[in-house]
Every structure is written in C-alpha cells, then in structure tokens.
Amino acid sequence: MPNRPLSFGFRRVWCGVIVMIASAAGPAAASEAPTLRLPQTVKPVRYALEATLDPAADSYAGRVDIELNVTAETDVVWLHAVDLEISGATLGGTAAETTQVGDFLGVKPAKALPAGATQLHVDFKARLLDGTLAGFFRAREGKNAYVFSKLEAVFARRAFPCFDEPAFKTPWRITLHVRKEHIALANSPVASEKEDAGGLKTVTFAESRPLPTYLVAIAVGPFELVDAGKAGKKGAPVRIVVPAGMAKTAAYAAKAAPEILTRLERYFDLPYPYDKLDLVALPGQPGAMENAGLITFGTRRLLADPARQTSEHRRSVVHIMAHEMAHMWFGDYVTMTWWDDIWLNEGFANWLEQKVVAEWKPEWREDAAKARSRAKAMDADALASARQVRQPIETKGDIANAFDAITYDKGASVLAMIEAWIGPDSFQKGVKTYLQGHADANATTADFVASMSDAAGLDIGPVLSSFVDQPGSPLVTVEVRCDRGTPRVSLTQSRYAPAGVPRSDKPAAWRIPICVKYGAPAGTARACMLLTGGHAELLLDETRVCPEWVVGNDGGVGYYRVRTPDERIAERVLREPTLSLRERITAILDLGGQVDDGTVPAAAALRNLGALAADRDPLVAAEAADMAWRLATKPFVVPEMEERWAKLVEKTFGDRARRLGFKPGRGEEEDIQRLRDQVVSLVAVEGRDKRVAAEARALAKKWLDDRKAVDPEAARTAMWIAARTGDRELYEVMRAEASRPQDTNDRALLLASLVSFGDPTLLRRGLENLLGDDVSSGEAVTALGAAAKHDVIGQAVVREWVRQNFDAVARKLPMQFRATLFASNGGCDEPSRRKHEQFFADKVTQIDGAKRVLSQALERMDNCIAARKVQEASVTGFLRGQ
C-alpha cells in the first residue's frame, strides 16, 4: 500500500462522511408526509434555539422557536426530527398536534395555516450519547467530559427540530444553560452571560449571519482558551480551544491560524465573514468540521507537544486548517443549494488548501502532494461504477457516498486544470464575483460557471461539464510524428480502464485543455490546444528536428493520464532532470496506471526502479519506493519469488536506507525525512533487512521507556517497523503503554502500531483491543485505517476479523463510518472475492451508503485479480533475470 509508513489514520476526507434521507427528486406535497425533500410551501426565516447542556447528564432538554414564511395555505408544517422526544408544539401561538413519520415531524394546527408570517415553537428532549459524532454528543478527555455538535450533513435533525436542508439558510440566536464553571461556545460571540440558581449560568450568543442547519455549532465544557491574536481586515479574534490541561500543545496551531486566515482573505479579496474564529480540539475524534466561526478538529489533528512535534504533524496542521478555513468563504458564506453540489465546497477547499500551503511553505514542495491527489482521484475514477462529481441525489445513500476522493481530489484537480487553462487572474476574479453575487445565500454549479465564464471571457461550461457531469478519466495517447515537415504529436483520447474492465466503444466525450512540453533547440517549448474529439494533431512548431522527449501533460495539471507508446521517449521523460517535480511524479504515477491496466508490463516499471531510486531529488526517490510498495501489495510477486523480490529491494534501496538511517541530520531538509519514512521502512520489511529491523525495534523499546529518548521523526517509522517485525514481548509492552494516560498523538501511534503487527495472532489481538471501552469510537476509526494498510497476509487477517466481529465493530464506529467496513480489502483471488461478496450481501441494507461501497470494493477485487493474471508473469520473468 502506498505511503503506508507515513500515516496511521484517515485523512480529513472523513470530516464530512454522512447519512442522508433526501433526494433531488423534488419537494413533497404540503399535506403528505415527505419521503425525500421537504415541501417548499413553508420556509424558515429565523431560529431561536435554547438548550440545557451538562456533559455529566445523559440527556438534554431544549426548545426551538422558528419564524416561518408560509407561501401557500397548508394544514400541516413538515420539518425534520430524529430520535427526539417532542413534549409540546405551538403554531401561531396556538397548540398544535405532532406526528412522526420517519425523519419527519409533522406539526398540525387546529385549522389550516394561511399564507404569511407565523411562529413555530417546539419543546423537545434528546439523549446525549458518547462519541456518536451525530447531533449533540459527549466526548471525554481524561476525567473531563464535553458536549460538542456534529450536524453535517443531516444530523441537525438529531439535535433539535429543524428544516434540515442546506437551502434553508437563516440567522440563528442560540442560548445555552450550562454549569457556571464551564465555557460555552457557538458560531457567534457571547452577547451576555448571567448566573442562575443551582450552579448554572445562561450564555446568550449574538445573532449569527444566515447559516444552514449543518453549519450550526456548539461546544460546552472545561476548556482552556489559547489566544492566537487577531487576524484579517476586521481584526477577528482567533482562539485555539483545547481540553483542560492541553494549552501548551496548541502553540503551533496558534501560530499558523492567523497566517492562514490572512492569506485566504487576501486570495478572496473579501474580509473574513464572521466576528470571531474558534478552532476547537475535539477529544478522541478524527477529521474536522467547518462550522462557521467554530471549526472543530480531532485533537490529534490540531495539537502536539512542541518538543516532540514532527514535520508530518506540522504539515497536517497547516493543510487541515487551510482546508477548513477556506470553507468560511466557500461553503459557509456561500453555500451550495443542494447536496449534488457538495463538490463545490470540498473540491474547492482542497484546491485552495494546496494553493495556500504552496505559497506559504514553498520548501514543502506542495507539487508532489498535488500530483498524488490527482492520482488518488484517478484511481477512484477508474472503476466502471465510478460516480460523477456532480452526482444527482436520488437515494438515502447517495450523499453518504459523495464525500470521497471523487468529490475532494477529482474536484480539486479539475479546478486546478481550469485555472491553468483560463489563467490564475481570471480564475481568482471569477471566484470573487461568485462570492459577491451570492453572499450569505446559496448557489449552484451553474452559478459558479457563470461567474468564471464572465471573468474568463469564454464559456467554461462545456469543459467543466465534461469532467464533473460524467464519470471516469481520460487516457490520452501521445505519439510523436516526425515523418513529414514540422514535428507534431498525435493525441488520441479514450476512457482509462484498469485490467479486467472492458474497454468502452463509446466515443470519448471530454473537452480537454492539453499542453505538451518538448525538447527544442532553444531549450524547452510548449504547444497547447483544446482536444474536443477523439483524435487531433498538435504541431511542435518551435523545432524542426524530432524532439528527444515530449511530456504529454505540461506542468502535470491536466486531469488525464498520458500513455506514450514509444518506450524510448517514455523512459526519457521518467528520468529527464529538467522537468518539474510535478511533471516527473505525474509521469511515474501514470506509469503505475499503465501497469494496472496491463498496457505496460510491470517489468518496465521494475526496469526503471533503480534509476528513480537513485535520483538526486529525494521526492522522486520516495515515489520510486512507493512504486515498489504498490507492486508488492497488488500482489504481483508469487511466493516462490519472494526471496528474489527481497534481494531486489535490498539491492535497489538498501544502501540509501542505511545512509539515511533513522536519525535526521542537523539542518536536514524535510524532503529527506519523507524519503527516509518510505525507504527505511521498505528495506526493513520488503527487503527483509534484519539489521535495519533490529535497529527499529531497539529504538521502539527506547521510545516506549522514554518518549524524549528518541527523535520524534524517527519514532514513528521505528514503531511501524518494530510492529511489523516484532514479537509477543514487544506487543505486550506496547499494549500496556497504550492503556496508560498520555499524549494524544502518542496514543494514536500506539493503537496504530498494535494493529500493524506482522504476526497474525498479535494482529488479531490488536484488533480486539479496539473494541475495548477504553478506546473511543474516533480512535477505532483511525486505527482501522492503519490496519487497512497491511500487507497481503495482514489484510486477510483483518477482513476475517471484521467478518467475525461485524456487529460489534459496526456498533463501535460512529454511524457515518460504518459503510467503510464494506470497503475492506477482500483479497486478490476468486475464492476470497466470493467469500467477501457472500458475507456482506445481506448486510448492505443495514447501513446507508453500504451498497455502493460494497459494489466498488468487489470491482476493485476483480481489477486486482485481472491485473495479477496479466502482470505476474512479467514480474516473475524480471526477478528471475536478476
């Protein structure tokens, strides 16, 4: 699995995985119980929400007053409510009856409600569950408990009765009754605070700007507030809000937050929209959530001991903050009208996150991450069952499936391509026009296209639509023609399909902005065109001689794979030192795609491995190591070739791994650490280097005894190798250490290590450990992400354990993560695939979104089986020749 030693958990993509009970099929009739979307005859204008929240209690009581605009006479008002106890309701000041139908609450007045303004009041109670990540829930850190909210996408209805659709965007007035020693937070600043009887106080917040229900947020508990200063044109106060006793771990976040906000404000050329910004650490949970003015992050995402913070953690903090803070404008200030346009929120935030990080931290060389993000999207897009970016919402599961690599990574990659095509200035102008035109309101993809087209002076709609309104990604075959006159390249597009997927006979339908780069007498030159059909030719008119190399994706920004049938040119591009980092990594990743689709023998990749591994650029060498990981886990190496494979890995990467060692050198570039993570781990595990593995175990034991005794950069890599090569004694030490109170990041590393053991018996014990009461639901999610990155043998253990413990594991996970169980690696052989399908077939109806997840997991197994049949002989032949 690529990058397995680099991370032990899921990335921010999980912040928005949700359950849905709505569809684009249209609103219901007012008198009938809705089944999909709410009727449009009644709309909220303003909310007043009041609740009593005590983290020590198992439930809470509340009331909501909603100003309504009734557009046509109706005998019932429908809104959303799930698992709420309704104790009373009035409409227009008169008592009304209530009825519950699925996710919908019907409020029926004594007589028909005429058109006009009126008021709805509902009293309710609800349970306060631990770690549900849905509605209002409880989370714990040490001896303290806290109350948080998680309302995206349709969990507001679990917290209070409301019109739970993004188009219903209104101001909110929130009042909370809490214990007097607790801090209470909401989207807007505190307007007043007064003490009440019984050790309570009432905290009233200023009315918010218009917000959809999914962006409303609260937090209550014994927090510590870390002042991060003021930022932006309006001088908005910025605070890092942490659980009691953790203030010192917020130092880096407090430094980064104002810098990021200022850079985002500069890009949008619009002041930060809200009156304050609280960045809140949520104990034991993964991901983050972009609530307006009150962003929540899992503590591991936001906090770290300054003395032991790693370069990876600093990068993670900056990335996730930039992503969530970008939403303050794009998603919060302007919100999509319906969930089919969630890509506008998430794809844009991913794109701008990368842009901000690249501008602020050029030494991080963000182009490598951009290339990998594009490749991640294309891997998801390769499936025959891949969904389109702008997916119609027709079932309950559609929106649960929408928060994936297609939305985040493909959305970002397509926007990057559009920016390169129309130019950064036009793109930025279009973004500003879009935000100004829909301030505090809702918008659609069509609105975005109109703004961008106006700024660019051309209609971008057909190009954008060809990428967001149909699934799949293009494969562009680039052939150099020098047989007559000016050299040229022949460009042919088709839909990329991995091995095992029938090639489509349908004509390719993408409108692709293509630029090629090539070697010319004066250095390098480029030629561009908009490829609108299946085939075209592009003149290379800056040269009269046949170029020695041609890059089919100049800058690596196009959302398409490149195939160059001329092996000489293809290999030259892989090794051409004058190319940009992004171009080189894109070429390596495109080669991996051709190995997966069977058009290039795996031996060709192995033949280039040595030169790439020895490259002077550490990120190119790291990508070579990642290619080796992928080839090992397909799996293309048959058992009788494993010794030869280990020798090849040792021969190719061993010397460099030993030179790098575990300890970073003084003043070392962070790129070297990224290379170290990949190469040292590869040599220890796949290369079976006993000396490196023994050194890792020694360092791990040292770290377990004393956290300060081992460089934090080395500890993470050493712990992973130690687990993969360790014994029962080491496992017991790790397990005992994980059970003790400690730093959040250390605990995450320990839990991930326990599910990374190579010994199947110990791996199963590590998995069982995740079901214990001392492991939070969020910690279990993150650790299972680490377990999913196991080798072939480990993956078999994990999937069998999931089957045997399915109900217990599903109960452990927050509801929005349960569908991920259906995505577990089912193996790369027919018997394993059948077993996986048979086990999960009768469970897909139990969890929203699971049907599609299972379908795609089975397709990935089919692709792996097909690729294995195609490539095993190629790998075996190459290894025999070594």
Stockholm file with secondary structure:
# STOCKHOLM 1.0

chainA/1-882         MPNRPLSFGFRRVWCGVIVMIASAAGPAAASEAPTLRLPQTVKPVRYALEATLDPAADSYAGRVDIELNVTAETDVVWLHAVDLEISGATLGGTAAETTQVGDFLGVKPAKALPAGATQLHVDFKARLLDGTLAGFFRAREGKNAYVFSKLEAVFARRAFPCFDEPAFKTPWRITLHVRKEHIALANSPVASEKEDAGGLKTVTFAESRPLPTYLVAIAVGPFELVDAGKAGKKGAPVRIVVPAGMAKTAAYAAKAAPEILTRLERYFDLPYPYDKLDLVALPGQPGAMENAGLITFGTRRLLADPARQTSEHRRSVVHIMAHEMAHMWFGDYVTMTWWDDIWLNEGFANWLEQKVVAEWKPEWREDAAKARSRAKAMDADALASARQVRQPIETKGDIANAFDAITYDKGASVLAMIEAWIGPDSFQKGVKTYLQGHADANATTADFVASMSDAAGLDIGPVLSSFVDQPGSPLVTVEVRCDRGTPRVSLTQSRYAPAGVPRSDKPAAWRIPICVKYGAPAGTARACMLLTGGHAELLLDETRVCPEWVVGNDGGVGYYRVRTPDERIAERVLREPTLSLRERITAILDLGGQVDDGTVPAAAALRNLGALAADRDPLVAAEAADMAWRLATKPFVVPEMEERWAKLVEKTFGDRARRLGFKPGRGEEEDIQRLRDQVVSLVAVEGRDKRVAAEARALAKKWLDDRKAVDPEAARTAMWIAARTGDRELYEVMRAEASRPQDTNDRALLLASLVSFGDPTLLRRGLENLLGDDVSSGEAVTALGAAAKHDVIGQAVVREWVRQNFDAVARKLPMQFRATLFASNGGCDEPSRRKHEQFFADKVTQIDGAKRVLSQALERMDNCIAARKVQEASVTGFLRGQ
#=GR chainA/1-882 SS CTTGGGCSSCCGGGGGCCCCCCCTTCBCCTTSCCSSBCCSSEEEEEEEEEEECCTTSSEEEEEEEEEEEESSCBSCEEEECSSCEEEEEEETTEECEEEEETTEEEEECSSCBCSEEEEEEEEEEEECEESCCSEEEEEEETTEEEEEEECTTTTGGGTSCBCCSTTCCBCEEEEEEEETTSEEEESSCEEEEEECSTTEEEEEECCCSCBCGGGCCEEEESEEEEEEEEETTTTEEEEEEEETTCGGGGHHHHHHHHHHHHHHHHHHTSCCSSSCEEEEEETTCCSEECCTTEEEEEHHHHCCCGGGCCHHHHHHHHHHHHHHHHTTTBTTTEEESSGGGHHHHHHHHHHHHHHHHHHHCGGGCTHHHHHHHHHHHHHHHTSTTCCCSSCCCCSHHHHHHSSSHIIIIIHHHHHHHHHHHHCHHHHHHHHHHHHHHTTTEEECHHHHHHHHHHHHTSCCHHHHHHHHSSCSCEEEEEEEECSSSSCEEEEEEEECCCTTSCCCCSCCCCCEEEEEEEEETTEEEEEEEEECSSEEEEECTTCSSCCSCEESSGGGCSSSEEECSCHHHHHHHHHCTTSCHHHHHHHHHHHHHHHHHTSSCHHHHHHHHHHHHTCSSHHHHHHHHHHHHHHHHTTCSCGGGHHHHHHHHHHHHHHHHHHHCSSCCTTCCHHHHHHHHHHHHHHHHTSCCHHHHHHHHHHHHHHHHCGGGSCHHHHHHHHHHHHHHCCHHHHHHHHHHHTSCCCHHHHHHHHHHHTCCSSHHHHHHHHHHTTSTTSCHHHHHHHHHHHTTCCHHHHHHHHHHHHHTHHHHHHHSCGGGGGGGGGSCCCSSHHHHHHHHHHHTTTGGGSTTHHHHHHHHHHHHHHHHHHHHHHHHHHHHHHHTC
#=GC SS_cons         CTTGGGCSSCCGGGGGCCCCCCCTTCBCCTTSCCSSBCCSSEEEEEEEEEEECCTTSSEEEEEEEEEEEESSCBSCEEEECSSCEEEEEEETTEECEEEEETTEEEEECSSCBCSEEEEEEEEEEEECEESCCSEEEEEEETTEEEEEEECTTTTGGGTSCBCCSTTCCBCEEEEEEEETTSEEEESSCEEEEEECSTTEEEEEECCCSCBCGGGCCEEEESEEEEEEEEETTTTEEEEEEEETTCGGGGHHHHHHHHHHHHHHHHHHTSCCSSSCEEEEEETTCCSEECCTTEEEEEHHHHCCCGGGCCHHHHHHHHHHHHHHHHTTTBTTTEEESSGGGHHHHHHHHHHHHHHHHHHHCGGGCTHHHHHHHHHHHHHHHTSTTCCCSSCCCCSHHHHHHSSSHIIIIIHHHHHHHHHHHHCHHHHHHHHHHHHHHTTTEEECHHHHHHHHHHHHTSCCHHHHHHHHSSCSCEEEEEEEECSSSSCEEEEEEEECCCTTSCCCCSCCCCCEEEEEEEEETTEEEEEEEEECSSEEEEECTTCSSCCSCEESSGGGCSSSEEECSCHHHHHHHHHCTTSCHHHHHHHHHHHHHHHHHTSSCHHHHHHHHHHHHTCSSHHHHHHHHHHHHHHHHTTCSCGGGHHHHHHHHHHHHHHHHHHHCSSCCTTCCHHHHHHHHHHHHHHHHTSCCHHHHHHHHHHHHHHHHCGGGSCHHHHHHHHHHHHHHCCHHHHHHHHHHHTSCCCHHHHHHHHHHHTCCSSHHHHHHHHHHTTSTTSCHHHHHHHHHHHTTCCHHHHHHHHHHHHHTHHHHHHHSCGGGGGGGGGSCCCSSHHHHHHHHHHHTTTGGGSTTHHHHHHHHHHHHHHHHHHHHHHHHHHHHHHHTC
//
